[in-house]
């Protein structure tokens, strides 16, 4: 229940934070797609913990094991099963919290829903679950690149109050990966890193915003009513741990404009292709992609686990003071970047297959 995403390109994730492992089953991937485990590993390496001093010190190699669906470098059209084993799990570190509800975590709500919960690091509510998403997203990324030359790239736009100046139409992967915070604005990145270091030393955490650009998305993806492309993107992004907001194109800032200021006029370029002179729509109009870059932003809250003492209650409703321990990111933004990309890949791959199934193109 609730662990499968997509209609034709379907990803089902499994596993808990401190269990034997986590992973994903991808169903609906077309056959004969060239794919290697190394391509999946590349995205997992960008997501894995222990990358730098501003991420969690949990030391996991996150090596992908391909259990099925791949033969001689090509997909078979059968389910792809990908497993990543947990090698640095420390479930005993959470024993003191098994009867205590951590503030802003899923402890209370999970138990309220199921009547039972895995208190070892949050279980399924842990961000470690996103390993399966990123692995599936790597498969979707390859499908989009091979069949439609789509490129998807995300980066850190803001940490706390520090805003980067970045042109999403020209930013490159090398620019994003140039700093540990994954912000392509070098000046802002340095300030972001210093602010995250400061929060980590204080036992606190920070939130921020990730921007994602999807290039060369063909016109026609998405449905005009319930399955609008931006609606599915929003659902995907808000399913990520710690995400709290989504906006596409002009977003909330567009409410400050008038209609004549906000509309994207249609033009014809030198090759005769219909384009828009501006892109305040963020590449989607009427729920359907218009061929321009799809640009959206995702807001992430400060990491809920912090080292400072907090007031909460236990399972009996008694007030207690909680001093959290564990290995957690002081800011989720750097590792959220590949997660955002992965979910965008899953949405676009699914809509690409749905478009071809219904309309044949």
C-alpha positions in Angstrom: 0.0 0.0 0.0 1.5 3.3 -1.1 4.9 1.8 -2.1 4.4 1.8 -5.9 4.7 4.9 -8.1 3.7 5.2 -11.8 1.2 3.6 -14.2 3.1 2.1 -17.1 6.7 2.7 -15.8 6.2 1.4 -12.2 8.7 1.5 -9.3 8.0 -0.4 -6.1 10.5 0.3 -3.3 11.1 -1.9 -0.3 13.2 -2.1 2.9 13.8 -0.3 6.1 16.5 2.1 7.3 18.3 -0.4 9.6 17.1 -3.7 8.1 19.0 -6.0 5.8 18.7 -3.8 2.8 16.6 -1.6 0.6 15.8 -1.6 -3.1 13.3 -1.4 -5.8 11.4 -3.5 -8.4 10.9 -1.6 -11.7 8.2 -3.0 -13.9 7.2 -1.7 -17.4 10.7 -0.8 -18.6 10.7 -1.5 -22.4 13.0 -4.3 -23.6 16.3 -3.8 -25.4 17.2 -0.6 -23.6 21.0 -0.5 -23.2 21.8 -0.3 -19.4 24.6 -1.0 -17.1 24.8 -1.4 -13.3 27.5 1.3 -13.4 24.9 3.8 -14.7 22.6 3.1 -11.8 25.6 3.2 -9.4 26.5 6.7 -10.6 23.3 8.1 -9.3 23.4 6.1 -6.1 26.9 7.5 -5.4 25.5 11.0 -5.6 22.8 10.1 -3.1 24.8 8.0 -0.6 25.6 9.1 2.9 29.1 10.0 4.1 30.0 12.2 1.1 31.3 15.2 3.0 31.3 16.8 6.4 28.0 18.5 5.7 26.2 15.1 5.3 25.4 12.3 7.6 28.6 10.3 8.7 26.8 7.0 8.2 29.3 5.1 6.0 27.4 3.1 3.4 28.9 2.1 0.0 25.4 1.6 -1.4 26.5 -0.9 -4.0 23.7 -1.9 -6.4 23.0 -5.6 -7.0 21.0 -6.3 -10.1 18.9 -9.4 -9.4 16.8 -9.6 -12.5 15.7 -8.0 -15.7 19.1 -7.3 -17.3 21.0 -9.5 -19.7 24.1 -8.8 -21.8 23.8 -5.1 -21.1 20.2 -4.7 -22.2 16.8 -4.8 -20.4 14.6 -7.8 -21.0 11.2 -6.1 -20.6 10.8 -8.1 -17.4 10.9 -6.7 -13.9 14.2 -5.1 -12.9 15.0 -6.0 -9.2 17.8 -3.9 -7.6 19.0 -4.5 -4.1 21.3 -2.4 -1.9 22.4 -4.0 1.3 22.7 -2.0 4.6 26.3 -2.5 5.8 26.5 0.2 8.5 23.2 -0.1 10.2 23.2 0.6 14.0 19.6 -0.2 15.2 20.7 -0.3 18.8 21.4 3.5 18.7 17.7 4.1 18.6 16.7 1.8 21.5 16.2 4.8 23.9 13.6 6.3 21.5 11.4 3.2 20.9 8.8 4.6 23.3 9.3 8.3 22.6 7.9 10.3 19.7 10.5 12.4 18.1 9.3 15.9 17.1 8.4 16.4 13.4 9.2 12.7 12.6 6.7 10.1 11.5 6.9 8.1 14.8 3.5 9.1 16.1 1.6 9.2 12.8 3.0 5.9 11.6 2.0 4.2 14.9 -1.4 5.9 14.8 -2.0 4.4 11.3 -0.6 0.9 11.7 -0.6 0.3 15.4 3.1 -0.8 15.1 6.3 0.9 13.9 9.9 0.1 13.3 11.6 2.5 15.7 15.1 1.7 14.4 15.9 4.9 12.5 12.4 5.5 11.3 12.0 2.3 9.3 10.2 3.0 6.0 9.9 6.7 6.9 13.7 7.1 6.7 15.3 8.8 3.8 17.2 5.6 3.2 14.0 4.4 1.4 14.9 6.8 -1.4 17.7 4.5 -2.5 15.1 2.5 -4.4 13.7 5.7 -6.0 17.2 6.8 -7.2 18.0 3.4 -8.6 14.7 3.3 -10.5 15.2 7.0 -11.6 18.5 6.0 -13.1 16.7 3.5 -15.3 14.1 6.1 -16.2 16.9 8.6 -16.9 18.4 6.2 -19.5 15.1 5.5 -21.1 14.4 9.3 -21.5 17.9 10.0 -22.9 17.8 7.2 -25.4 14.3 7.6 -26.7 13.7 11.4 -26.4 17.1 13.0 -25.6 15.6 14.4 -22.4 18.1 15.8 -19.8 17.2 16.3 -16.1 19.3 18.3 -13.8 18.7 19.7 -10.3 20.7 21.9 -8.0 20.5 23.6 -4.6 18.9 27.0 -5.1 18.7 28.1 -1.5 19.9 27.1 1.9 18.1 28.9 4.8 18.3 32.5 3.7 21.2 32.2 1.3 20.0 32.4 -2.3 22.0 31.4 -5.4 22.0 33.2 -8.7 21.7 30.5 -11.4 20.4 30.4 -14.9 18.5 27.0 -15.1 18.6 27.1 -18.9 22.4 26.9 -19.1 23.6 25.3 -15.8 25.7 22.1 -16.3 26.2 19.0 -14.2 29.8 19.8 -13.7 28.8 23.2 -12.2 26.5 21.4 -9.8 29.0 18.8 -8.7 31.8 21.4 -8.3 30.9 21.9 -4.6 29.8 19.6 -1.8 26.6 21.5 -1.4 25.6 21.0 -5.0 25.1 24.7 -5.7 26.5 25.9 -9.0 26.9 29.5 -7.7 30.4 29.3 -6.2 30.1 32.4 -4.0 26.7 31.4 -2.6 27.9 27.8 -2.2 30.8 28.8 0.1 28.4 30.8 2.3 25.9 27.9 2.3 28.6 25.5 3.5 29.7 27.8 6.2 26.1 28.2 7.4 25.6 24.4 7.4 28.8 23.9 9.4 27.6 26.5 11.9 24.3 24.7 12.3 26.0 21.3 12.6 28.2 22.6 15.4 25.2 24.0 17.2 23.4 20.7 17.0 20.8 22.3 14.7 19.7 21.9 11.0 18.7 23.9 8.0 16.3 23.7 5.1 16.1 25.2 1.7 15.1 24.9 -2.0 16.1 22.6 -4.8 15.5 23.7 -8.4 15.1 21.2 -11.2 15.2 21.7 -15.0 14.1 19.1 -17.5 15.4 19.9 -21.0 14.1 18.7 -24.4 10.9 17.4 -22.9 8.7 16.8 -26.0 5.4 18.6 -26.3 2.3 16.5 -25.4 3.2 14.8 -22.2 0.6 14.9 -19.4 -3.2 14.7 -19.2 -5.6 17.7 -19.2 -7.6 16.8 -16.1 -6.5 14.7 -13.1 -3.1 13.5 -14.3 -1.7 16.9 -15.3 2.1 16.8 -15.7 2.7 19.4 -13.0 0.2 17.6 -10.7 2.2 14.3 -11.0 5.4 16.2 -10.6 4.1 17.8 -7.4 2.9 14.4 -6.1 6.3 12.9 -6.8 8.2 15.7 -5.1 6.0 15.9 -2.1 6.4 12.2 -1.5 10.1 12.8 -0.8 11.2 12.9 2.9 11.3 16.4 4.3 9.7 18.0 1.3 7.2 20.8 2.2 6.4 22.7 -1.0 6.3 22.6 -4.8 6.0 25.3 -7.4 6.5 25.3 -11.2 7.4 28.1 -13.5 6.5 31.5 -11.9 5.0 29.7 -9.0 3.8 31.9 -6.1 5.7 34.8 -7.5 3.3 34.8 -10.5 0.5 36.0 -8.3 2.2 39.4 -8.2 1.8 39.7 -12.0 -1.1 40.7 -14.2 -2.3 38.5 -17.0 -0.6 40.4 -19.8 2.6 40.3 -17.7 2.4 36.6 -17.0 1.3 35.1 -20.3 3.8 33.3 -22.5 3.4 34.6 -26.1 3.8 32.0 -28.9 6.4 32.6 -31.6 7.9 30.6 -34.4 11.7 30.1 -34.3 14.1 30.0 -37.2 13.4 26.3 -37.9 9.7 26.8 -37.9 9.1 25.3 -34.5 6.4 26.8 -32.3 7.9 28.1 -29.1 7.0 30.5 -26.3 8.9 33.9 -26.0 9.0 33.5 -22.2 8.6 30.5 -19.9 6.6 31.6 -16.9 4.5 28.5 -17.3 7.5 26.3 -16.5 7.1 24.2 -19.6 3.6 23.0 -18.8 0.3 24.5 -20.0 -3.1 23.0 -19.4 -1.4 20.1 -17.7 0.5 19.2 -20.8 4.2 19.9 -21.7 4.6 22.5 -24.4 8.2 21.7 -25.5 9.9 24.3 -23.4 12.2 23.5 -20.4 10.1 22.1 -17.5 11.4 24.1 -14.5 10.2 23.6 -10.9 11.3 24.1 -7.3 10.9 21.9 -4.2 11.1 23.2 -0.6 12.7 21.0 2.1 12.3 21.6 5.8 15.2 21.5 8.2 16.2 18.0 9.2 14.0 16.9 12.0 16.7 15.1 14.0 18.9 17.6 15.9 21.3 17.3 18.7 19.6 19.8 21.0 17.3 18.8 23.8 13.6 19.0 22.9 10.3 18.5 24.7 8.0 15.7 23.6 5.9 12.8 25.0 6.2 9.1 25.2 3.7 6.4 24.2 1.8 6.9 27.5 1.5 10.6 26.8 3.9 11.6 29.6 6.1 14.6 29.0 9.8 13.8 28.5 12.9 15.5 27.3 14.5 14.0 24.2 18.2 14.4 23.3 18.5 12.8 19.9 21.5 10.8 18.9 22.3 9.2 15.5 23.9 10.1 12.3 21.9 12.6 10.4 22.3 15.3 7.8 22.5 18.9 9.2 20.9 19.9 5.8 19.2 17.5 3.4 19.6 19.7 0.4 22.9 18.3 -1.1 21.6 14.7 -1.1 18.1 15.7 -2.1 19.3 16.9 -5.5 19.6 13.3 -7.0 16.4 12.4 -5.3 14.5 15.2 -7.0 16.1 14.3 -10.3 15.1 10.6 -9.8 11.4 11.4 -9.2 11.3 13.8 -12.2 12.8 11.0 -14.3 10.1 8.6 -13.1 7.3 11.0 -13.8 8.5 11.9 -17.3 9.3 8.3 -18.3 5.9 7.2 -17.2 4.1 10.0 -19.1 6.3 9.3 -22.2 5.2 5.7 -22.3 1.6 6.7 -21.6 1.7 9.2 -24.5 3.1 6.6 -26.9 0.6 4.0 -25.8 -2.4 6.3 -26.3 -1.3 8.5 -29.2 1.4 6.4 -30.9 4.0 9.3 -30.8 
